[in-house]
Amino acid sequence: MDTLLLSRIQFAANMSFHILFPTITIALCWFLVYFRLRHNAAKGTPAAQDWEEAYYLWTKIFALSFALGVVSGITMSFQFGTNWPGFMERAGNIAGPLLGYEVLTAFFLEATFLGVMLFGRDRVSDRVHLVATLMVAAGTTLSAFWILSLDSWMQTPTGYEIIDGRFHARDWLEVIFNPSFPYRLVHKLLASTLTASFLIAGLSAWQLLRGAANGGTRLALRSAVVAAAVAIPLQIFAGDQHGLNTLEHQPAKIAAIEAIWQTEKSAPLTLFGWPDEKAGRTDYAIQVPKLASLILAHDVNAQIQGLNEFPNAHPPVAPVFWSFRVMVGMGLLMLAVSWWCAWSLWRRRTGNRSGAIDAILLSRWQLRLLAAMTFSGWVSTLTGWYVTEIGRQPFLVYGLLRTADLVADHPPTMVLSTLVAYLALYVFLLAAYVLVLMYMAGHPAQPAAQPPESAKAATSTGASA
């Protein structure tokens, strides 16, 4: 393996590890906002303590995920300079400011209010604590905004001019709101919602199966199942619109996703098969006639460009082809499981005259299924990211800068040694993260009793003074 391939694998390994945690925290913090709102609304009732327990556990999980996301993100950003200096030299005038905006707005907002959110529950009023949680949630979403703006610009570059071989922003609004950005942002936010929903539902189901549940477990489970049931059809629609946009701006990626080798009208949809790039065919293909044109262009007679029209300018077919099918397959499984569990919760809620929350339970089979799918969002997130980024190859900035021209000229042995070190560290951290999550869920600590309102008001007044 040469330096180019090893550097690509190393960046993919770093990004694969990093993306797991923002995908959780972006939506998880909005769940915390919801838990806090319900707690404040239920103040003075027994349900308030249950919502407090749900908030307390998932705040700790958010803090752990946020820390790993920040550390791995810093490591990943270093690689722009160490492994891909050509990219920063040529496109740094675009990439640098967008990354800087993310730090100056999103990260500073998160850092400012995170301490209040994590440690201020007994030190500030409920209203201030809610505002702090809301600001952290807004910061996570704003971070996704800037990062996805840069990634989308690399996919569909607009608003630039090239002077002496370097990119310069001609119109920052066109750079930020490039043609694929709105679709990618919505797609990512919904993906985060599904990832956090199945994480909450899965760990809550695991708590119920092990008898480690507290008052907030059922509330968290129900909230997550309902959120997933609402988000997955929206994600399917957003994915369809994203596909139309990709067909317009990156037809080579679509051709690789569907393994369409020759341009044809009324193209069939290949459900499964084995792409043979050297031979230019898909072996053992199971196809549905005309369905690819109908899905991709919403026209059964539409002509779909094949890989033959992009010689030496299309991505590797097999990784994109299979990653897309794993992503779609996991999405359909999420749809079935979330709707089945949501239907069961609704029926048992309407059948319970008292409305007691303890009566809202799923069957043990449903709980086992949710527990098994705790990290299903990670599978769909990673495979979706592979489709997006591998599908952009052989370009780093689509159609303008080739990846092979921008890699650093390091000895392959040096890149290989650091790659092995990264992989070993990430495997250890990922295993530790999962074990800590299971420990937290299996031993849900109770939040400390809050001080009386009069004492809290005095503390707030003293702090202001």
N, C-alpha and C positions, 0 to 999 in steps of 0.2 A: 504494500500500500504506500502510495506517495504522500507528500506533504499536503497536497490539496485534499485528498480523501480523508486523511487523518484529521486535518483541521476542521473539515465539515462535520465529521463524526464527533469531534470534541465539542464544537459549538452546539450540535444537536443534543449531546448528552447534558451539557450545562443548561440549555434551554428547556429540555424535557423535564429536568428536575425542578427548575425554577417555576415553570408555568403551573405546576401542580398546586402551589400555595396561593398565588393571586386568584386562581380560579375558584378557590374556596373562599378567600377573605372578601372578595368584591361583593358577593351576595350575602355571605354569612353576617356581615355587619348590618345589612338591612334587616335580616331576621332579628338581630339584637335590638334594633330600633323598634321593631314590631313588638317584641317581648316587653320592652320597656314601656311602650305606650299602653299595652294591655295591663301591665302592673300598675301604672299610675291611674288608669281608669277604674281598676278594681280595688283601689285603696280602701281599706276598712272592711274588706270581705275576705273569706278564706282563700279565694282564688288568687289574691294578690301574692301570697306566699308561694304558691305554685309557679306563678309567672316569674317571681324573683329567683326561684331555684333553677328554672330553665335558663334565665339570663346569666346566672352565676356560672353554671357549667360551661355554657357555650362562649362566654367571654374568655374563659381560660383557654379554650381550644382556639379561639380567634387569636389570642396573644401568641400562642405557640406557632400557629400557621403564619402569622404576620412576621414573626422574627425570622423564620426560615426563608420566607419569601424575600425579605430585605437582604439578608446575607447572600443568598444565592444570586439575587439580581445584581449586586455589586460585582461578584465574581464574573458573571456573564458579561457585564459591560466592559470589564477590563479586556476581554478578548477582542473587542473592536480595535484596540491598539496593539495587542500582542500578536494576534493571528491574522487580522484583516486590516492592516494599516492602509492598504490601497483604497479601501472603501471610505475611511475617514479622510484620506487625502483628497479624494475626488468628490465625495458627497457629504463631507463633514459640515459644510455651510448649511445643509438642510438638516442632517441628523443631529448635529450638536445642539442647536437651539431647541428642537422639539424635545430632546432628552432633558435639556436644561429647564424647559417650561414644566416638565413633569416634576422635577425636584422642587422648583421654586413655588409651585402651586400645590400640587397634590401631596407630596411628601411632607412639606412643611405644615400643611393643614392637619395631616394625620399625626405628625409628631407633636404638634401643639396640644391637641385634645386627647391623645391616647392615654396620657398619664391620668387625666381627670376621669376618663372612661374606666380605666382599670382600677384606680385606687381612690377615687373620689366619692364613692357611693355614700360613705358615712360622713363625708366632709363638706358636701355641697347639697343643695336642695335637689329634690327629684327632678324639678324642671331643668336646672342647670346640668344635671347628669344626663338627662335625655338629650339636651342640646349637644353635649360633648359627644355622645354616641352618634348622633345625627351627623356631626361634622366629620367624624372619622369615616362614616359610611360614604359621605360625599367625597372625601379624599380618595378613598379606594376607587370609586367610580371615575373620578377625574384622572387618576393615574392610568386607568385603562384607556381613557379618552386619548391621552397624549401618546402612549406607547402604540396603540392601534393606529393612530394617525400616521406615525412614522412607518410602521410595517405596511400599512395600506399604500402609502406613497411609494414604497419600494416595489409594490405590486402594480400600481397604476399611477406612475409619476405624471404630475401636471404642475403648472405654475412655476416652472423653472426656466432658466436659461444657462447655457454652457459657455463659459469664458475661459480660454486657455486650458481646456480639458477639465474644468471644475464646475460643479453645479452651484448656481446661485439662485436664491428665491426671487422670482419676478413678481409674484403675487402670493402672499402668505395664506390668504383665504383659500386659494386654489390648491396650495400645497397641503394644508390641513384637511380641507373638505374635498379630497380627491375623489374620483368616481366610485371607488370601492369602499371608502371609509364608512359611510352610514350603514352599509350592509354588514361589514365586519364588526362594527361596534355593537349593533343590535344582536348579531349572532353570538358574540362573545358574552355579552351581559346575560343573555338567556342560557348560554352554556354554564355560566357561573351559577345562575339560579338553580339549574338542575343538579350541578355538582354538589352544591351546599345542601340542597333538599334531600338528596339521597344519602349524603353523609349524616345529616341530622336524623333522618328516618331510620337509617341502618343502625346507627349506634343506639338510638332510642329503642329499636326493636331488640337489639342485643341486650340492653339493660332489662327489658321486660322478660326476656327468655331466661336470664340468669337470676332474676329476682332482685336486681339491684336498682330498680326504678324508684324515683322519688315523685313528689307531687308534680313536678314540672315535666316529667318524661312523656306522659300522654299528651300534654299540651304541645310540646315540641314535635312529637310524632305527627299529630294531626295537622299542625301548621305546615310541616314539611311535605306531607303527602298531598295536601291541597295545593300548595305552591307548585309542586312537580306536575300535578294533573293539569294545572292551568298553563304552565310554561311550555310543556312539550308540544302541544299543537301549535303554539305560537312559534316555537323553534322550527318546526317542520315548514311552516309558511315562510319564515325568515330565510331558511335554507334554500327554499325554492327561488325566492327573489334574489338571493346571493348567487345562485346558479345562473340565472338569466344575466346578471351583471358580469359574471366570469365568462360566460359564452361570448359576450360582446367585446370584452377587453383582453381576455386571455384564452383564446380558443384552443391553443395547444394544450393547456391544462385540462380542459374539458375532454379533448380527444384522448388524453392519457387516462383520465378518470374512467372513461367508458371503453377504453381500448378500441377506439375506432381507427382503423388503420388506413382506410381509403375514404375520401370524401364521397358521401352518398346521400340521396334523398330518402326520407322515411327510414331512417337508420334504426336497426333493432337494438333493444336494450339487452346487454349481456348481464345476466344475473350473477353467474359464476363462470369461471374458466381459468385457464392458465396462460397468461400472456407470454408469447415468445417473441421478444423484441428483435432478435437476429433474423428470424424467419418472417416477421411482420404479420403474425396471425395469433389468434387466441385458441389454444387447444382445449378440447373437452368443453366447449362453450355451451351454456344453457341460455338461450336467447328468447326474447318475446318480440315478435315482428312489430316494427314501427314505433315501439314504445319509447325509445330514446329520443326521437324527434319530438314526440308529444310532451315528454317530461322536460327536455332541455329547452325547447323553443315554444312550447304550448301550441304546436302546429304539427299534425301528424305527417304532413308533406314537406316539412322543413328540411333543408339541406344542412348537414352537419359536416364541418371540415374535419378531415382525417389527419393523422400524423404524417402522411406522405407530403403534406403541404408545408411542413416545418422541418426540413432536413437540417440536422445538426443544431436545432433550436427548440427541441421539445424535451420534456423531463423524462426520466426513467419511468417506464410504464408500470411495471409490476408493483413497486412500493406505493404508487399513487392509487392504482386500481384496487389493491387489497385494503389499504388504509381507509379509503372511502367506504368500502363495503362493511368493514368492521364498525365504523362510525354510524352508518345508517342502521345496521343491525342492532347496535346497542340503543340507538334512539327509539327504534320500534319496540324493543323490550322495555325500555323506560315508559313508553306510552301505555303498553299493556298493563304493567305492574302498577303504575300510579293510578290509572283509571280503575282498575280492579279494587285496589285498596281504598281509594276515595269513595267508590260506590258502597263498599262495605261499611265504611265509617258513617256515611250519610244514612244508610238504612238502619244501622244500629242506633244512631242518634235520634232519628225520627221515631223509632220503635221504643225509645226510652222515655216514658212519660215524665219522669222526674227531671230529666235533663242532666243528671249527675255525670260529671266527667269520667268517673271511675267506670261507668258502664260502656264507655267508648273503647272497645277493644277489637283487635283483629284476631283472626285465627292463628294458631301456632304456625301453620304452613305459610301464611302471609308474613308473619314476623320473621320466620327463617329466610324467606325469599328477600325481604327487605335487608336483613342483616348480610346476606350474601352479596347484595348489590350496593353495599356501603360505599365502595370506591368505583362504582360503575361510571360516574362522571369523569373520573380521571382517564378511563379507557377512551371514551368518546372525545374528550378534550385533546389527548395526545394524538390520536389518529386523525382528528380534524386538523390539528396543527401540521401534521406530516403532509396531509393533502395540500394544504396551503403553501408550505415552504418548499417541499420537494417539488411540487407542481410549478414553482417559479423557475426552477433550474432550466437551462444552464446559466441563468442571469441572477445577479444580486439585486440590481435595479432593472426591472423587467424591460427587456428589449434594448437596453442601453449599456449596462456594465456587466460583463461576464464574470462569473465567480472565479474562474481560473486566472484571470488577470489581476485579481486584487489580493490574493493570499500572500502572506509573508513567506520569505524564502528561508524557513527554518529547516534544519536536518530532520528527516522523518523520525529518527530515533528520539529526538528531543520531544517532538509532539506526541509520540507514542507513550513515552514515559509519563508525561503530564496527564495524558488521557487515562492511563491506568490508575494513576493516583486519584484523579477526579472520580472515576467510576467506583473505586473502593470506598472513598469518602461518602459518596452519594448513596451507595447501597447501605452503608452503616447508618447514615442519618435517616434514610427512609424507613428502615426497620425500626430504629429507635422512635421515630415519630408515630408509627402505627402502634407500637407497644405502649407508648405513653397515652395515646388516645384511648386504647382499650383499658388501661389502668384508670384513667379519669372517669370513663363511663362506668367501670365496675365499682369504683369507690367515689361516688358523687358526694363531695363535701357539702355541708350545709352552709349557706351564707350566714355570716354573723348577724345577730339581731341589730336592727338599726336603732340609733338613739331616739329618744322622744323628739317630737317636732320642735318643742321649745328649745331643747339643747342644740338641735341642728340649726335652728334659726340663730341662736347665739353664736355658734361656731362660724356661720356664714357672715354674720355681722362683724365678728372679730377679724376674720380673714380680709374683709373689705377694708376695714380700718387699717 
